[in-house]
Amino acid sequence: MNSPAPARPSYFGQTAAIRCERAAAELRAGRPVVISDGQQRLASIALDSSSPEGYAAFAEAAQGRHYLFLSAARAQTLGISAADGIHVPLAGRDFAELPALAYLRDAVAPADAVANGNALDAATVEVARLGLLLPAMVSVELGAAASAFDDCLQLDTTALQEGAGQAGQDYELVTRSPVPLRDVGMSEFAVFRGGVAQRDQVAVIVGSPDMGGIVPVRVHSSCLTGDLFGSLKCDCGDQLRRGLRTLKELGGGILLYLDQEGRGTGIAAKMRAYGYQHEGLDTIDADAQLGFGADERRYGSAVAMLRALGVQRIQLLTNNPTKVQRLRNAGIEVVGCVPITGEITHENEQYLRTKAARAGHHLDVDALIMAAQ
């Protein structure tokens, strides 16, 4: 007689965060995901990770009813105002035509585009965001009857909302270790793990700050090109190193190094945007070509780490008022700001002017240039 199967704990594949992780992984692998809201269902693949063969299989399964969903930001670059994005019917369109519609420059707005993006389209883009993919989705609406997509991963919008929300929660301290830093001295690296995909985030504790008082804090998003390779296109590397030195000068503090490259879009999208910047677009317009907003970063992990360290009140090292407001909205008391600037070069001057003029950063670029002379 067979023994009954052992009970399966809920964390063996039932949590919303795990379902979101699996959905993001499926999209990155080029496979469809089915998203439902209890009434409607949508099967989708991400154009960013698809292939001619995968697209052809999807189109056949969709029986020609598939469409390309583009975000409001991308639609605007095509001259179409659509707050919820647009649908472009794909019947008869070859895979080779899609990149021009989805993210290439100087594309002609398709005459058959319809401004009827909806909540399920937005949900597919959220899964793509979790997978660091471009927000250009090939989708088909499914009825209640059986379909070729029934064996694909299924995700409902309630689980998506809950799971994506966990991207900024449930971080736990993994380890702490002293690390001597050039020009800063002995510091401590505290590694936290959590959120969707269980990414590791790092808090660099400089000196011995009073965690119960007002703690100087720099929230720094990763920049592979600037922080590590010394790119002249931005001031990120300068801000990282000057931020650490400033924390030391202030008597100690915390630098939170967040894994969200390219203002939250990922390294691949960032490199695409760099290509457009090389052609003359500013950083915001370059991201818009790819379908992204001006800033896709989120700060839930930063808030979680600060709370885990016992920090409630901070003095924020930043020029970015939006970052201040987002931390305040999350319950962190920001009692003041300390500006952090980098070296202005011929290569990054326009980037900094864009930050000031279009993103509202507190930067007087002309004054900084004069001071450097």
Steps between C-alpha positions, in 0.01 A plus 500: 500500500639835397565755772322834465706780352649725767342838550673769298589821689363818345849629427556215253349694215175654622593852602419798279864607486608158371232504232618845391860381487401205285294720269790741452734208431260360240489833317880526508518151347270608215205293615140625540337589830122512549370776724141521618288732711223250574299603194745537212821321407797617298788292364819699446863477401759775533632619165835569668562128561309347212638348179362460148416137577339582834300782347382280213380235746320765707336649190378158389359421844335844509335429161595845376326687783824612667607860543800701618446702815713814537515721808378858513860625493580308181170601342589863562825460306284382209283810528209320663354627827367198688510505880457122522715404201406369158419175318649434156333204321763252383315276256708495184798673660834325502719478811766714330257795492440508876821659637438811290155532657611414851825681570692625195532871422319685223226239473184597313184474707294205369168611354318210667622576856218526752525681835334232708760368743344354812578368847605156373745663258643696791530175696706338224733800503540466876614139457740616230633763740570232758696318230685818390348482153376776270129590541403377152269199523354270235163390635171335415172504687377156599146388548370256758543202268812283495790643303853417391624715789341298782828329590682832535569652839184659641507815715206699631517873558443466875809281534693737275412800713586317820818342366633813333432689823730258679789631286543763767429289805621204702870576474713319752859555601723228355842604626712791619872545460758778548655634178774767486427757229742740333457860626229383740662254737345200667136453408251218534313334214160360596339277236122466492300253292133510410228622269405337172792296363671521841755753383785600726517867602787661688516755781845651550527631856768767528630571849270447796180699438237529771222292345245647739582858401507684170717282277672635187395270214588475133261288289702408192366295209755279328671634189732241351643738241560792735570335835728225372637607164518877544261598221509871420137501386371538856612616844400181682850381586591842637182511706571152639851582618421854613196369681714258700751773585219735602356237732840478667522879531155509658616263771361180349199382309360244258528458125231274356618348173189389311490248217297705252717585202390759246253671734326166545493385136794255508839496330374388157244780475757746632740409220223542242430844648871585489492432128219752456684752716800460272267597215403821680204420726508596865469231765123543551413499130728199445313302765167609353600346166522170685161550663622603846409796715752756622591294808400136558683458832327386817626534854325229697826312558665817630219553750511136607876515563478825695229358722696180552794712616274689741511827303192721489639853449756584237696783346494407132800557275328585172412765244179318405176626665304206358717258695433701815125487446493128426687419820268726697196335343639167621522622860864609525542843660736706283603797713741660254712455191868531417582559132738257332650601168753344266753633256347667196650386172429578138343155474261529796409871496181451296403203718525720810309784336223253417490388863453862609261619229282192449534288815501785752838424657648781708799563277641833381718367222634841396604580856673164530688561175612843620611361835712236325684756288 
